[in-house]
Amino acid sequence: MLDLNFKPEFERKKKRILSFVPSLVLAVLLVILLILYLKQRSELKSIKSETPIITEEAPEAASSAEKGFDPSQLILRGIVGKDSIYLILMEDLNSSGYIFREGDVISDWIVRYPGGDSVALVSIKGDRKYVFKLGGGIREETLR
């Protein structure tokens, strides 16, 4: 008689314990995702703090504006980044390197990164645009 009562009670406890397993697995997965998110976020903060930005106030940009900054002399060397923080690496024919982010202003040009393997420099006046392709190639467009 004891055996008959013991088995159903054991089955109930077993079902009760197993009912918590999906919730436990979900909780563990959420903790792992949170840890990965925080790790990625800290990496982005370190990239932001270590990367120089060339803007109108920067001495490099001011000197290039005085020389008559010419986007047609630039070559797109690389696009590096993730999570909407992209660094655009360009070089002029004199091997001077530049690092830009989308929205940076150099001389009279605004850096735009629409995605993919191309970068555009749009004049502040909005009348001209240079589109650079990764691996070479440049196209000038008149917007007005």
C-alpha positions as CSV (number, residue, x, y, z in Angstrom):
1,M,0.0,0.0,0.0
2,L,2.8,2.3,0.7
3,D,4.2,1.8,-2.7
4,L,1.0,2.9,-4.4
5,N,0.9,6.2,-2.5
6,F,4.6,6.9,-2.8
7,K,4.6,6.7,-6.6
8,P,1.9,9.3,-7.4
9,E,3.5,11.6,-4.8
10,F,6.9,11.2,-6.4
11,E,5.4,11.9,-9.8
12,R,3.7,15.1,-8.6
13,K,7.0,16.3,-7.1
14,K,8.8,15.4,-10.3
15,K,6.3,17.4,-12.4
16,R,6.5,20.3,-10.1
17,I,10.3,20.4,-10.3
18,L,10.2,20.0,-14.1
19,S,7.7,22.9,-14.4
20,F,10.4,25.3,-13.2
21,V,13.0,24.1,-15.7
22,P,11.8,26.3,-18.7
23,S,11.7,29.4,-16.5
24,L,15.2,28.6,-15.1
25,V,16.6,28.2,-18.6
26,L,15.0,31.4,-19.7
27,A,16.5,33.3,-16.7
28,V,20.0,31.9,-17.4
29,L,19.7,33.0,-21.1
30,L,18.6,36.5,-20.1
31,V,21.6,36.8,-17.7
32,I,24.0,35.7,-20.5
33,L,22.5,38.2,-22.9
34,L,22.8,41.0,-20.4
35,I,26.4,40.2,-19.8
36,L,27.2,40.1,-23.5
37,Y,25.4,43.5,-24.0
38,L,27.3,45.1,-21.2
39,K,30.6,43.8,-22.5
40,Q,29.9,45.1,-26.0
41,R,28.8,48.5,-24.6
42,S,32.0,48.9,-22.6
43,E,34.1,48.0,-25.8
44,L,32.2,50.8,-27.7
45,K,33.0,53.3,-25.0
46,S,36.7,52.4,-25.2
47,I,36.6,52.8,-29.0
48,K,34.9,56.2,-28.6
49,S,37.4,57.5,-26.0
50,E,40.5,56.3,-27.9
51,T,39.6,57.5,-31.4
52,P,40.6,61.0,-32.5
53,I,38.0,62.9,-34.4
54,I,38.9,65.5,-37.1
55,T,36.5,68.4,-37.0
56,E,36.7,72.1,-38.0
57,E,38.3,73.0,-34.6
58,A,41.0,70.4,-35.0
59,P,44.4,71.7,-36.2
60,E,44.6,69.2,-39.0
61,A,41.2,70.3,-40.4
62,A,42.1,74.0,-40.1
63,S,45.4,73.5,-41.9
64,S,43.7,71.5,-44.7
65,A,41.0,74.2,-45.0
66,E,43.8,76.8,-45.4
67,K,45.4,74.7,-48.1
68,G,42.1,74.4,-49.9
69,F,40.8,71.0,-48.9
70,D,40.0,69.0,-52.1
71,P,37.9,65.9,-51.6
72,S,38.7,64.7,-55.1
73,Q,42.2,63.9,-53.8
74,L,41.0,61.5,-51.2
75,I,41.0,57.7,-51.3
76,L,38.7,55.6,-49.1
77,R,40.9,53.1,-47.2
78,G,38.5,51.4,-44.8
79,I,35.3,51.5,-42.8
80,V,35.5,50.0,-39.3
81,G,32.9,49.8,-36.6
82,K,29.7,48.4,-35.2
83,D,26.4,49.5,-33.6
84,S,26.2,52.7,-35.6
85,I,29.6,53.9,-34.6
86,Y,31.7,53.7,-37.8
87,L,35.2,55.1,-38.3
88,I,35.9,56.1,-41.9
89,L,39.6,55.9,-42.8
90,M,40.7,58.1,-45.7
91,E,44.0,59.1,-47.2
92,D,45.0,61.8,-49.5
93,L,47.6,61.6,-52.3
94,N,50.3,62.9,-50.0
95,S,49.6,59.9,-47.7
96,S,48.1,62.0,-45.0
97,G,45.6,59.9,-43.1
98,Y,42.2,61.1,-41.8
99,I,39.7,59.4,-39.5
100,F,36.1,60.6,-39.7
101,R,32.8,59.7,-38.2
102,E,29.4,60.3,-39.8
103,G,28.4,63.9,-39.3
104,D,32.0,65.2,-38.9
105,V,32.7,68.5,-40.7
106,I,36.0,69.1,-42.4
107,S,36.5,72.4,-44.1
108,D,33.2,72.9,-46.0
109,W,32.3,69.2,-46.2
110,I,30.1,66.9,-44.1
111,V,30.9,63.2,-43.8
112,R,27.9,60.9,-44.6
113,Y,27.9,57.1,-44.3
114,P,24.8,55.6,-45.9
115,G,26.0,52.1,-45.2
116,G,27.6,49.4,-47.2
117,D,31.0,50.1,-48.9
118,S,30.6,53.8,-49.8
119,V,31.1,57.1,-48.0
120,A,30.0,60.5,-49.2
121,L,31.3,64.0,-48.6
122,V,28.5,66.6,-49.1
123,S,29.3,70.3,-49.3
124,I,27.8,72.4,-46.5
125,K,26.0,74.4,-49.2
126,G,24.4,71.2,-50.4
127,D,25.4,71.8,-54.1
128,R,28.1,69.1,-54.5
129,K,28.7,65.6,-53.3
130,Y,31.6,63.2,-53.7
131,V,30.9,59.5,-53.3
132,F,33.8,57.2,-52.5
133,K,33.8,53.4,-53.0
134,L,35.9,51.1,-50.9
135,G,38.7,49.8,-52.9
136,G,38.9,52.8,-55.2
137,G,36.6,54.8,-57.2
138,I,35.2,58.3,-56.7
139,R,32.1,59.9,-58.2
140,E,31.3,63.7,-58.1
141,E,27.7,64.7,-58.3
142,T,26.1,68.1,-58.6
143,L,23.0,68.3,-56.4
144,R,21.4,71.5,-57.6
